[in-house]
């Protein structure tokens, strides 16, 4: 076996429990944090284990699964999963959000309006429908015309494969 064969995947980074890193981190693929990171983080995918802590501005181009603690700013472009042991303290933005009971968020939270169906090219022209007057309820509200779509609340699988030891 050559030295090249024993090299870890260069586009991923694993920060183990007990390891502490200060400074700017940029990872094109997946960052797994079970130790602590202090500084700005820019990654493709993020996994923060139960013992993991990030303090700084964190930008995730795709998906994040948080079981540990994240402080300051967290920006996840696609799916953010907050596990029951997670604590996020700071401003959070996300494309889609899944929160387990017990997860904690303290700070501002906003959606970036990411929708997977926006990724598909549109091939049909919208059909114009005739506008009809709507009834007004006693409190001034209008009755719902279609049921709410709650499919985003269904349990989603983890966006990142677990680390193999």
GIMO-V549533 format. One record per backbone hydrogen bond with DSSP energy under -1.0 kcal/mol. NH is the residue of the N-H (numbers start at 0). CO is the residue of the C=O. Records with the same first field share a line. If there is no record, write none. Layout:
# GIMO-V549533
NH: CO, CO
This chain:
# GIMO-V549533
5: 1
6: 3
11: 8
12: 29
14: 31
18: 15
20: 35
22: 37
24: 39
26: 41
28: 10
30: 44
31: 12
32: 46
33: 14
34: 14
35: 18
36: 52
37: 20
38: 54
40: 56
41: 24
42: 58
43: 28
44: 28
45: 62
46: 30
47: 64
48: 32
51: 48
52: 34
53: 68
54: 36
55: 70
57: 72
58: 40
59: 74
60: 42
61: 43
63: 78
64: 45
65: 80
66: 47
68: 51
69: 86
70: 53
71: 88
73: 90
74: 57
75: 92
76: 59
77: 61
79: 95
80: 63
81: 97
82: 65
85: 82
86: 67
87: 103
88: 69
89: 105
91: 107
92: 73
93: 109
94: 77
95: 77
97: 79
99: 81
102: 99
103: 85
105: 87
109: 91
111: 93
117: 114
118: 115
136: 140
139: 136
152: 149
153: 150
